[in-house]
Amino acid sequence: MEKLKHRWGIKSNWALTAIFIVFAINGSFAAWVAKPITNLLGLSPETLNPWLYYPLRILLVFPIYQTTLPLIGWLFGQFKFFWEFEKKFLSRLGLGFIFKG
């Protein structure tokens, strides 16, 4: 745990615990939000081949997850960490231009 705290620049165990909680909550939240959206679009394993449905659902969950991560982080007092995490992650995907002014 100390290595992770050092790598992420975190000083307290509370902050590390809050970050783990945010990752867990946000993953579940993004999947939960994606379900009604896929239903609204008429996508389901019954109407679409599962080999196509699940990759489409993952593609839908991804932007929801990335958008809500700093918001959920803010609720736990970790906005700065997650904002920097998002900028670094998206720039590694070639999407860093989103944060350029």
PDB file as gemmi writes it, atoms N, CA and C in Angstrom:
CRYST1    1.000    1.000    1.000  90.00  90.00  90.00 P 1                      
ATOM      1  N   MET A   1       0.820  -1.193   0.000  1.00  0.00           N  
ATOM      2  CA  MET A   1       0.000   0.000   0.000  1.00  0.00           C  
ATOM      3  C   MET A   1       0.867   1.261   0.000  1.00  0.00           C  
ATOM      4  N   GLU A   2       1.988   1.196   0.676  1.00  0.00           N  
ATOM      5  CA  GLU A   2       2.862   2.369   0.725  1.00  0.00           C  
ATOM      6  C   GLU A   2       3.408   2.717  -0.662  1.00  0.00           C  
ATOM      7  N   LYS A   3       3.707   1.693  -1.469  1.00  0.00           N  
ATOM      8  CA  LYS A   3       4.190   1.946  -2.831  1.00  0.00           C  
ATOM      9  C   LYS A   3       3.139   2.681  -3.650  1.00  0.00           C  
ATOM     10  N   LEU A   4       1.898   2.241  -3.510  1.00  0.00           N  
ATOM     11  CA  LEU A   4       0.802   2.866  -4.241  1.00  0.00           C  
ATOM     12  C   LEU A   4       0.585   4.300  -3.770  1.00  0.00           C  
ATOM     13  N   LYS A   5       0.628   4.515  -2.476  1.00  0.00           N  
ATOM     14  CA  LYS A   5       0.485   5.868  -1.949  1.00  0.00           C  
ATOM     15  C   LYS A   5       1.589   6.770  -2.483  1.00  0.00           C  
ATOM     16  N   HIS A   6       2.788   6.254  -2.525  1.00  0.00           N  
ATOM     17  CA  HIS A   6       3.912   7.042  -3.036  1.00  0.00           C  
ATOM     18  C   HIS A   6       3.735   7.330  -4.532  1.00  0.00           C  
ATOM     19  N   ARG A   7       3.369   6.304  -5.293  1.00  0.00           N  
ATOM     20  CA  ARG A   7       3.193   6.459  -6.743  1.00  0.00           C  
ATOM     21  C   ARG A   7       2.119   7.482  -7.089  1.00  0.00           C  
ATOM     22  N   TRP A   8       1.029   7.448  -6.343  1.00  0.00           N  
ATOM     23  CA  TRP A   8      -0.076   8.361  -6.601  1.00  0.00           C  
ATOM     24  C   TRP A   8       0.060   9.692  -5.870  1.00  0.00           C  
ATOM     25  N   GLY A   9       1.075   9.822  -5.028  1.00  0.00           N  
ATOM     26  CA  GLY A   9       1.267  11.066  -4.291  1.00  0.00           C  
ATOM     27  C   GLY A   9       0.239  11.278  -3.203  1.00  0.00           C  
ATOM     28  N   ILE A  10      -0.159  10.189  -2.569  1.00  0.00           N  
ATOM     29  CA  ILE A  10      -1.180  10.243  -1.521  1.00  0.00           C  
ATOM     30  C   ILE A  10      -0.485  10.138  -0.165  1.00  0.00           C  
ATOM     31  N   LYS A  11      -0.931  10.928   0.773  1.00  0.00           N  
ATOM     32  CA  LYS A  11      -0.268  10.958   2.062  1.00  0.00           C  
ATOM     33  C   LYS A  11      -0.974  10.128   3.133  1.00  0.00           C  
ATOM     34  N   SER A  12      -2.291  10.021   3.064  1.00  0.00           N  
ATOM     35  CA  SER A  12      -3.012   9.356   4.155  1.00  0.00           C  
ATOM     36  C   SER A  12      -3.677   8.059   3.704  1.00  0.00           C  
ATOM     37  N   ASN A  13      -3.876   7.192   4.678  1.00  0.00           N  
ATOM     38  CA  ASN A  13      -4.598   5.948   4.412  1.00  0.00           C  
ATOM     39  C   ASN A  13      -6.057   6.241   4.077  1.00  0.00           C  
ATOM     40  N   TRP A  14      -6.614   7.298   4.694  1.00  0.00           N  
ATOM     41  CA  TRP A  14      -8.007   7.657   4.408  1.00  0.00           C  
ATOM     42  C   TRP A  14      -8.166   8.005   2.923  1.00  0.00           C  
ATOM     43  N   ALA A  15      -7.233   8.795   2.381  1.00  0.00           N  
ATOM     44  CA  ALA A  15      -7.324   9.186   0.974  1.00  0.00           C  
ATOM     45  C   ALA A  15      -7.244   7.956   0.073  1.00  0.00           C  
ATOM     46  N   LEU A  16      -6.355   7.030   0.385  1.00  0.00           N  
ATOM     47  CA  LEU A  16      -6.236   5.809  -0.407  1.00  0.00           C  
ATOM     48  C   LEU A  16      -7.520   4.985  -0.335  1.00  0.00           C  
ATOM     49  N   THR A  17      -8.071   4.869   0.858  1.00  0.00           N  
ATOM     50  CA  THR A  17      -9.334   4.140   1.031  1.00  0.00           C  
ATOM     51  C   THR A  17     -10.459   4.816   0.252  1.00  0.00           C  
ATOM     52  N   ALA A  18     -10.522   6.142   0.318  1.00  0.00           N  
ATOM     53  CA  ALA A  18     -11.554   6.882  -0.412  1.00  0.00           C  
ATOM     54  C   ALA A  18     -11.412   6.660  -1.914  1.00  0.00           C  
ATOM     55  N   ILE A  19     -10.192   6.625  -2.411  1.00  0.00           N  
ATOM     56  CA  ILE A  19      -9.954   6.410  -3.836  1.00  0.00           C  
ATOM     57  C   ILE A  19     -10.426   5.018  -4.252  1.00  0.00           C  
ATOM     58  N   PHE A  20     -10.123   4.012  -3.459  1.00  0.00           N  
ATOM     59  CA  PHE A  20     -10.600   2.651  -3.762  1.00  0.00           C  
ATOM     60  C   PHE A  20     -12.124   2.595  -3.756  1.00  0.00           C  
ATOM     61  N   ILE A  21     -12.743   3.274  -2.797  1.00  0.00           N  
ATOM     62  CA  ILE A  21     -14.203   3.289  -2.709  1.00  0.00           C  
ATOM     63  C   ILE A  21     -14.794   3.971  -3.946  1.00  0.00           C  
ATOM     64  N   VAL A  22     -14.186   5.072  -4.373  1.00  0.00           N  
ATOM     65  CA  VAL A  22     -14.671   5.793  -5.557  1.00  0.00           C  
ATOM     66  C   VAL A  22     -14.593   4.912  -6.797  1.00  0.00           C  
ATOM     67  N   PHE A  23     -13.464   4.215  -6.979  1.00  0.00           N  
ATOM     68  CA  PHE A  23     -13.348   3.316  -8.133  1.00  0.00           C  
ATOM     69  C   PHE A  23     -14.453   2.256  -8.103  1.00  0.00           C  
ATOM     70  N   ALA A  24     -14.718   1.688  -6.940  1.00  0.00           N  
ATOM     71  CA  ALA A  24     -15.736   0.636  -6.823  1.00  0.00           C  
ATOM     72  C   ALA A  24     -17.139   1.182  -7.091  1.00  0.00           C  
ATOM     73  N   ILE A  25     -17.471   2.276  -6.455  1.00  0.00           N  
ATOM     74  CA  ILE A  25     -18.810   2.862  -6.628  1.00  0.00           C  
ATOM     75  C   ILE A  25     -19.012   3.302  -8.071  1.00  0.00           C  
ATOM     76  N   ASN A  26     -18.014   3.945  -8.642  1.00  0.00           N  
ATOM     77  CA  ASN A  26     -18.181   4.476  -9.994  1.00  0.00           C  
ATOM     78  C   ASN A  26     -18.342   3.370 -11.031  1.00  0.00           C  
ATOM     79  N   GLY A  27     -17.646   2.267 -10.866  1.00  0.00           N  
ATOM     80  CA  GLY A  27     -17.814   1.156 -11.802  1.00  0.00           C  
ATOM     81  C   GLY A  27     -19.234   0.629 -11.791  1.00  0.00           C  
ATOM     82  N   SER A  28     -19.757   0.442 -10.600  1.00  0.00           N  
ATOM     83  CA  SER A  28     -21.137  -0.037 -10.481  1.00  0.00           C  
ATOM     84  C   SER A  28     -22.124   1.003 -10.991  1.00  0.00           C  
ATOM     85  N   PHE A  29     -21.873   2.254 -10.676  1.00  0.00           N  
ATOM     86  CA  PHE A  29     -22.760   3.334 -11.093  1.00  0.00           C  
ATOM     87  C   PHE A  29     -22.799   3.455 -12.623  1.00  0.00           C  
ATOM     88  N   ALA A  30     -21.646   3.392 -13.270  1.00  0.00           N  
ATOM     89  CA  ALA A  30     -21.601   3.506 -14.729  1.00  0.00           C  
ATOM     90  C   ALA A  30     -22.352   2.361 -15.393  1.00  0.00           C  
ATOM     91  N   ALA A  31     -22.205   1.155 -14.870  1.00  0.00           N  
ATOM     92  CA  ALA A  31     -22.933   0.004 -15.427  1.00  0.00           C  
ATOM     93  C   ALA A  31     -24.437   0.171 -15.204  1.00  0.00           C  
ATOM     94  N   TRP A  32     -24.806   0.685 -14.049  1.00  0.00           N  
ATOM     95  CA  TRP A  32     -26.217   0.901 -13.718  1.00  0.00           C  
ATOM     96  C   TRP A  32     -26.835   1.952 -14.642  1.00  0.00           C  
ATOM     97  N   VAL A  33     -26.112   3.028 -14.908  1.00  0.00           N  
ATOM     98  CA  VAL A  33     -26.611   4.091 -15.790  1.00  0.00           C  
ATOM     99  C   VAL A  33     -26.700   3.605 -17.237  1.00  0.00           C  
ATOM    100  N   ALA A  34     -25.779   2.762 -17.648  1.00  0.00           N  
ATOM    101  CA  ALA A  34     -25.762   2.280 -19.036  1.00  0.00           C  
ATOM    102  C   ALA A  34     -26.955   1.390 -19.359  1.00  0.00           C  
ATOM    103  N   LYS A  35     -27.489   0.693 -18.363  1.00  0.00           N  
ATOM    104  CA  LYS A  35     -28.593  -0.240 -18.618  1.00  0.00           C  
ATOM    105  C   LYS A  35     -29.825   0.457 -19.207  1.00  0.00           C  
ATOM    106  N   PRO A  36     -30.345   1.522 -18.581  1.00  0.00           N  
ATOM    107  CA  PRO A  36     -31.520   2.164 -19.190  1.00  0.00           C  
ATOM    108  C   PRO A  36     -31.212   2.822 -20.539  1.00  0.00           C  
ATOM    109  N   ILE A  37     -29.977   3.241 -20.723  1.00  0.00           N  
ATOM    110  CA  ILE A  37     -29.619   3.842 -22.005  1.00  0.00           C  
ATOM    111  C   ILE A  37     -29.637   2.783 -23.105  1.00  0.00           C  
ATOM    112  N   THR A  38     -29.100   1.603 -22.823  1.00  0.00           N  
ATOM    113  CA  THR A  38     -29.145   0.534 -23.825  1.00  0.00           C  
ATOM    114  C   THR A  38     -30.585   0.120 -24.093  1.00  0.00           C  
ATOM    115  N   ASN A  39     -31.406   0.101 -23.053  1.00  0.00           N  
ATOM    116  CA  ASN A  39     -32.821  -0.229 -23.240  1.00  0.00           C  
ATOM    117  C   ASN A  39     -33.508   0.833 -24.100  1.00  0.00           C  
ATOM    118  N   LEU A  40     -33.209   2.100 -23.831  1.00  0.00           N  
ATOM    119  CA  LEU A  40     -33.788   3.202 -24.601  1.00  0.00           C  
ATOM    120  C   LEU A  40     -33.409   3.096 -26.077  1.00  0.00           C  
ATOM    121  N   LEU A  41     -32.195   2.655 -26.338  1.00  0.00           N  
ATOM    122  CA  LEU A  41     -31.729   2.480 -27.714  1.00  0.00           C  
ATOM    123  C   LEU A  41     -32.238   1.185 -28.342  1.00  0.00           C  
ATOM    124  N   GLY A  42     -32.952   0.381 -27.542  1.00  0.00           N  
ATOM    125  CA  GLY A  42     -33.501  -0.875 -28.048  1.00  0.00           C  
ATOM    126  C   GLY A  42     -32.462  -1.980 -28.172  1.00  0.00           C  
ATOM    127  N   LEU A  43     -31.382  -1.847 -27.421  1.00  0.00           N  
ATOM    128  CA  LEU A  43     -30.326  -2.853 -27.458  1.00  0.00           C  
ATOM    129  C   LEU A  43     -30.465  -3.805 -26.276  1.00  0.00           C  
ATOM    130  N   SER A  44     -30.465  -5.079 -26.562  1.00  0.00           N  
ATOM    131  CA  SER A  44     -30.485  -6.089 -25.510  1.00  0.00           C  
ATOM    132  C   SER A  44     -29.920  -7.378 -26.084  1.00  0.00           C  
ATOM    133  N   PRO A  45     -29.523  -8.303 -25.230  1.00  0.00           N  
ATOM    134  CA  PRO A  45     -29.009  -9.584 -25.739  1.00  0.00           C  
ATOM    135  C   PRO A  45     -30.082 -10.363 -26.504  1.00  0.00           C  
ATOM    136  N   GLU A  46     -31.354 -10.038 -26.248  1.00  0.00           N  
ATOM    137  CA  GLU A  46     -32.436 -10.723 -26.956  1.00  0.00           C  
ATOM    138  C   GLU A  46     -32.648 -10.171 -28.363  1.00  0.00           C  
ATOM    139  N   THR A  47     -32.368  -8.873 -28.551  1.00  0.00           N  
ATOM    140  CA  THR A  47     -32.600  -8.252 -29.855  1.00  0.00           C  
ATOM    141  C   THR A  47     -31.337  -8.162 -30.704  1.00  0.00           C  
ATOM    142  N   LEU A  48     -30.204  -8.424 -30.090  1.00  0.00           N  
ATOM    143  CA  LEU A  48     -28.929  -8.291 -30.776  1.00  0.00           C  
ATOM    144  C   LEU A  48     -28.047  -9.476 -30.412  1.00  0.00           C  
ATOM    145  N   ASN A  49     -27.246  -9.894 -31.339  1.00  0.00           N  
ATOM    146  CA  ASN A  49     -26.315 -10.979 -31.056  1.00  0.00           C  
ATOM    147  C   ASN A  49     -25.462 -10.596 -29.849  1.00  0.00           C  
ATOM    148  N   PRO A  50     -25.364 -11.460 -28.827  1.00  0.00           N  
ATOM    149  CA  PRO A  50     -24.562 -11.129 -27.643  1.00  0.00           C  
ATOM    150  C   PRO A  50     -23.115 -10.745 -27.969  1.00  0.00           C  
ATOM    151  N   TRP A  51     -22.567 -11.305 -29.055  1.00  0.00           N  
ATOM    152  CA  TRP A  51     -21.201 -10.949 -29.440  1.00  0.00           C  
ATOM    153  C   TRP A  51     -21.115  -9.491 -29.876  1.00  0.00           C  
ATOM    154  N   LEU A  52     -22.205  -8.903 -30.254  1.00  0.00           N  
ATOM    155  CA  LEU A  52     -22.252  -7.499 -30.631  1.00  0.00           C  
ATOM    156  C   LEU A  52     -22.768  -6.634 -29.475  1.00  0.00           C  
ATOM    157  N   TYR A  53     -23.755  -7.158 -28.752  1.00  0.00           N  
ATOM    158  CA  TYR A  53     -24.367  -6.405 -27.663  1.00  0.00           C  
ATOM    159  C   TYR A  53     -23.361  -6.032 -26.573  1.00  0.00           C  
ATOM    160  N   TYR A  54     -22.604  -6.995 -26.080  1.00  0.00           N  
ATOM    161  CA  TYR A  54     -21.713  -6.722 -24.949  1.00  0.00           C  
ATOM    162  C   TYR A  54     -20.571  -5.767 -25.297  1.00  0.00           C  
ATOM    163  N   PRO A  55     -19.942  -5.888 -26.459  1.00  0.00           N  
ATOM    164  CA  PRO A  55     -18.954  -4.853 -26.801  1.00  0.00           C  
ATOM    165  C   PRO A  55     -19.582  -3.458 -26.931  1.00  0.00           C  
ATOM    166  N   LEU A  56     -20.790  -3.379 -27.482  1.00  0.00           N  
ATOM    167  CA  LEU A  56     -21.469  -2.086 -27.571  1.00  0.00           C  
ATOM    168  C   LEU A  56     -21.772  -1.527 -26.182  1.00  0.00           C  
ATOM    169  N   ARG A  57     -22.181  -2.396 -25.294  1.00  0.00           N  
ATOM    170  CA  ARG A  57     -22.468  -1.957 -23.909  1.00  0.00           C  
ATOM    171  C   ARG A  57     -21.199  -1.462 -23.227  1.00  0.00           C  
ATOM    172  N   ILE A  58     -20.104  -2.161 -23.430  1.00  0.00           N  
ATOM    173  CA  ILE A  58     -18.832  -1.721 -22.849  1.00  0.00           C  
ATOM    174  C   ILE A  58     -18.434  -0.363 -23.433  1.00  0.00           C  
ATOM    175  N   LEU A  59     -18.631  -0.192 -24.734  1.00  0.00           N  
ATOM    176  CA  LEU A  59     -18.334   1.101 -25.352  1.00  0.00           C  
ATOM    177  C   LEU A  59     -19.218   2.214 -24.799  1.00  0.00           C  
ATOM    178  N   LEU A  60     -20.404   1.886 -24.371  1.00  0.00           N  
ATOM    179  CA  LEU A  60     -21.300   2.860 -23.758  1.00  0.00           C  
ATOM    180  C   LEU A  60     -20.894   3.140 -22.312  1.00  0.00           C  
ATOM    181  N   VAL A  61     -20.520   2.105 -21.588  1.00  0.00           N  
ATOM    182  CA  VAL A  61     -20.130   2.274 -20.185  1.00  0.00           C  
ATOM    183  C   VAL A  61     -18.864   3.123 -20.077  1.00  0.00           C  
ATOM    184  N   PHE A  62     -17.931   2.956 -20.997  1.00  0.00           N  
ATOM    185  CA  PHE A  62     -16.651   3.656 -20.915  1.00  0.00           C  
ATOM    186  C   PHE A  62     -16.787   5.173 -20.771  1.00  0.00           C  
ATOM    187  N   PRO A  63     -17.504   5.883 -21.667  1.00  0.00           N  
ATOM    188  CA  PRO A  63     -17.595   7.338 -21.491  1.00  0.00           C  
ATOM    189  C   PRO A  63     -18.388   7.734 -20.243  1.00  0.00           C  
ATOM    190  N   ILE A  64     -19.365   6.927 -19.871  1.00  0.00           N  
ATOM    191  CA  ILE A  64     -20.106   7.213 -18.637  1.00  0.00           C  
ATOM    192  C   ILE A  64     -19.153   7.126 -17.450  1.00  0.00           C  
ATOM    193  N   TYR A  65     -18.357   6.083 -17.422  1.00  0.00           N  
ATOM    194  CA  TYR A  65     -17.393   5.882 -16.339  1.00  0.00           C  
ATOM    195  C   TYR A  65     -16.408   7.049 -16.267  1.00  0.00           C  
ATOM    196  N   GLN A  66     -15.860   7.433 -17.419  1.00  0.00           N  
ATOM    197  CA  GLN A  66     -14.870   8.504 -17.445  1.00  0.00           C  
ATOM    198  C   GLN A  66     -15.474   9.843 -17.030  1.00  0.00           C  
ATOM    199  N   THR A  67     -16.721  10.061 -17.381  1.00  0.00           N  
ATOM    200  CA  THR A  67     -17.389  11.315 -17.038  1.00  0.00           C  
ATOM    201  C   THR A  67     -17.738  11.389 -15.557  1.00  0.00           C  
ATOM    202  N   THR A  68     -18.196  10.293 -15.008  1.00  0.00           N  
ATOM    203  CA  THR A  68     -18.654  10.315 -13.613  1.00  0.00           C  
ATOM    204  C   THR A  68     -17.534  10.110 -12.598  1.00  0.00           C  
ATOM    205  N   LEU A  69     -16.380   9.628 -13.023  1.00  0.00           N  
ATOM    206  CA  LEU A  69     -15.292   9.372 -12.073  1.00  0.00           C  
ATOM    207  C   LEU A  69     -14.887  10.621 -11.285  1.00  0.00           C  
ATOM    208  N   PRO A  70     -14.631  11.763 -11.933  1.00  0.00           N  
ATOM    209  CA  PRO A  70     -14.299  12.945 -11.125  1.00  0.00           C  
ATOM    210  C   PRO A  70     -15.468  13.420 -10.258  1.00  0.00           C  
ATOM    211  N   LEU A  71     -16.693  13.206 -10.734  1.00  0.00           N  
ATOM    212  CA  LEU A  71     -17.854  13.633  -9.948  1.00  0.00           C  
ATOM    213  C   LEU A  71     -17.999  12.820  -8.667  1.00  0.00           C  
ATOM    214  N   ILE A  72     -17.878  11.507  -8.790  1.00  0.00           N  
ATOM    215  CA  ILE A  72     -17.950  10.654  -7.608  1.00  0.00           C  
ATOM    216  C   ILE A  72     -16.736  10.924  -6.715  1.00  0.00           C  
ATOM    217  N   GLY A  73     -15.590  11.152  -7.334  1.00  0.00           N  
ATOM    218  CA  GLY A  73     -14.387  11.506  -6.574  1.00  0.00           C  
ATOM    219  C   GLY A  73     -14.593  12.775  -5.758  1.00  0.00           C  
ATOM    220  N   TRP A  74     -15.283  13.740  -6.349  1.00  0.00           N  
ATOM    221  CA  TRP A  74     -15.565  14.985  -5.641  1.00  0.00           C  
ATOM    222  C   TRP A  74     -16.392  14.727  -4.380  1.00  0.00           C  
ATOM    223  N   LEU A  75     -17.366  13.816  -4.486  1.00  0.00           N  
ATOM    224  CA  LEU A  75     -18.200  13.502  -3.317  1.00  0.00           C  
ATOM    225  C   LEU A  75     -17.378  12.955  -2.153  1.00  0.00           C  
ATOM    226  N   PHE A  76     -16.257  12.334  -2.469  1.00  0.00           N  
ATOM    227  CA  PHE A  76     -15.386  11.767  -1.438  1.00  0.00           C  
ATOM    228  C   PHE A  76     -14.164  12.646  -1.171  1.00  0.00           C  
ATOM    229  N   GLY A  77     -14.194  13.879  -1.651  1.00  0.00           N  
ATOM    230  CA  GLY A  77     -13.102  14.812  -1.403  1.00  0.00           C  
ATOM    231  C   GLY A  77     -11.835  14.500  -2.177  1.00  0.00           C  
ATOM    232  N   GLN A  78     -11.958  13.792  -3.274  1.00  0.00           N  
ATOM    233  CA  GLN A  78     -10.790  13.381  -4.049  1.00  0.00           C  
ATOM    234  C   GLN A  78     -10.851  13.883  -5.492  1.00  0.00           C  
ATOM    235  N   PHE A  79     -11.512  15.013  -5.712  1.00  0.00           N  
ATOM    236  CA  PHE A  79     -11.661  15.529  -7.076  1.00  0.00           C  
ATOM    237  C   PHE A  79     -10.317  15.759  -7.745  1.00  0.00           C  
ATOM    238  N   LYS A  80      -9.393  16.397  -7.049  1.00  0.00           N  
ATOM    239  CA  LYS A  80      -8.097  16.720  -7.651  1.00  0.00           C  
ATOM    240  C   LYS A  80      -7.398  15.453  -8.150  1.00  0.00           C  
ATOM    241  N   PHE A  81      -7.388  14.413  -7.342  1.00  0.00           N  
ATOM    242  CA  PHE A  81      -6.749  13.160  -7.740  1.00  0.00           C  
ATOM    243  C   PHE A  81      -7.388  12.612  -9.007  1.00  0.00           C  
ATOM    244  N   PHE A  82      -8.721  12.547  -9.023  1.00  0.00           N  
ATOM    245  CA  PHE A  82      -9.406  11.951 -10.165  1.00  0.00           C  
ATOM    246  C   PHE A  82      -9.376  12.837 -11.405  1.00  0.00           C  
ATOM    247  N   TRP A  83      -9.327  14.139 -11.232  1.00  0.00           N  
ATOM    248  CA  TRP A  83      -9.207  15.027 -12.385  1.00  0.00           C  
ATOM    249  C   TRP A  83      -7.853  14.809 -13.061  1.00  0.00           C  
ATOM    250  N   GLU A  84      -6.803  14.739 -12.274  1.00  0.00           N  
ATOM    251  CA  GLU A  84      -5.476  14.471 -12.829  1.00  0.00           C  
ATOM    252  C   GLU A  84      -5.411  13.072 -13.424  1.00  0.00           C  
ATOM    253  N   PHE A  85      -6.031  12.101 -12.770  1.00  0.00           N  
ATOM    254  CA  PHE A  85      -6.077  10.719 -13.249  1.00  0.00           C  
ATOM    255  C   PHE A  85      -6.744  10.672 -14.626  1.00  0.00           C  
ATOM    256  N   GLU A  86      -7.857  11.378 -14.775  1.00  0.00           N  
ATOM    257  CA  GLU A  86      -8.586  11.413 -16.052  1.00  0.00           C  
ATOM    258  C   GLU A  86      -7.747  12.044 -17.152  1.00  0.00           C  
ATOM    259  N   LYS A  87      -7.128  13.167 -16.850  1.00  0.00           N  
ATOM    260  CA  LYS A  87      -6.314  13.842 -17.866  1.00  0.00           C  
ATOM    261  C   LYS A  87      -5.183  12.941 -18.340  1.00  0.00           C  
ATOM    262  N   LYS A  88      -4.520  12.282 -17.408  1.00  0.00           N  
ATOM    263  CA  LYS A  88      -3.414  11.399 -17.778  1.00  0.00           C  
ATOM    264  C   LYS A  88      -3.921  10.193 -18.570  1.00  0.00           C  
ATOM    265  N   PHE A  89      -5.002   9.586 -18.112  1.00  0.00           N  
ATOM    266  CA  PHE A  89      -5.554   8.405 -18.770  1.00  0.00           C  
ATOM    267  C   PHE A  89      -6.005   8.721 -20.195  1.00  0.00           C  
ATOM    268  N   LEU A  90      -6.761   9.787 -20.359  1.00  0.00           N  
ATOM    269  CA  LEU A  90      -7.268  10.132 -21.686  1.00  0.00           C  
ATOM    270  C   LEU A  90      -6.156  10.585 -22.624  1.00  0.00           C  
ATOM    271  N   SER A  91      -5.126  11.229 -22.093  1.00  0.00           N  
ATOM    272  CA  SER A  91      -4.013  11.611 -22.964  1.00  0.00           C  
ATOM    273  C   SER A  91      -3.266  10.378 -23.444  1.00  0.00           C  
ATOM    274  N   ARG A  92      -3.186   9.343 -22.623  1.00  0.00           N  
ATOM    275  CA  ARG A  92      -2.553   8.095 -23.048  1.00  0.00           C  
ATOM    276  C   ARG A  92      -3.362   7.388 -24.141  1.00  0.00           C  
ATOM    277  N   LEU A  93      -4.654   7.643 -24.186  1.00  0.00           N  
ATOM    278  CA  LEU A  93      -5.508   7.089 -25.235  1.00  0.00           C  
ATOM    279  C   LEU A  93      -5.518   7.972 -26.488  1.00  0.00           C  
ATOM    280  N   GLY A  94      -4.777   9.064 -26.444  1.00  0.00           N  
ATOM    281  CA  GLY A  94      -4.764   9.974 -27.586  1.00  0.00           C  
ATOM    282  C   GLY A  94      -5.897  10.962 -27.544  1.00  0.00           C  
ATOM    283  N   LEU A  95      -6.558  11.085 -26.420  1.00  0.00           N  
ATOM    284  CA  LEU A  95      -7.687  12.009 -26.284  1.00  0.00           C  
ATOM    285  C   LEU A  95      -7.361  13.210 -25.406  1.00  0.00           C  
ATOM    286  N   GLY A  96      -6.075  13.485 -25.239  1.00  0.00           N  
ATOM    287  CA  GLY A  96      -5.638  14.595 -24.396  1.00  0.00           C  
ATOM    288  C   GLY A  96      -6.105  15.947 -24.882  1.00  0.00           C  
ATOM    289  N   PHE A  97      -6.425  16.036 -26.174  1.00  0.00           N  
ATOM    290  CA  PHE A  97      -6.902  17.298 -26.746  1.00  0.00           C  
ATOM    291  C   PHE A  97      -8.187  17.785 -26.069  1.00  0.00           C  
ATOM    292  N   ILE A  98      -8.906  16.889 -25.436  1.00  0.00           N  
ATOM    293  CA  ILE A  98     -10.160  17.261 -24.760  1.00  0.00           C  
ATOM    294  C   ILE A  98      -9.884  18.296 -23.662  1.00  0.00           C  
ATOM    295  N   PHE A  99      -8.724  18.206 -23.018  1.00  0.00           N  
ATOM    296  CA  PHE A  99      -8.397  19.079 -21.900  1.00  0.00           C  
ATOM    297  C   PHE A  99      -7.586  20.299 -22.294  1.00  0.00           C  
ATOM    298  N   LYS A 100      -7.254  20.419 -23.554  1.00  0.00           N  
ATOM    299  CA  LYS A 100      -6.502  21.592 -24.020  1.00  0.00           C  
ATOM    300  C   LYS A 100      -7.473  22.747 -24.215  1.00  0.00           C  
ATOM    301  N   GLY A 101      -7.088  23.912 -23.763  1.00  0.00           N  
ATOM    302  CA  GLY A 101      -7.941  25.087 -23.840  1.00  0.00           C  
ATOM    303  C   GLY A 101      -7.983  25.688 -25.139  1.00  0.00           C  
TER     304      GLY A 101                                                      
END                                                                             
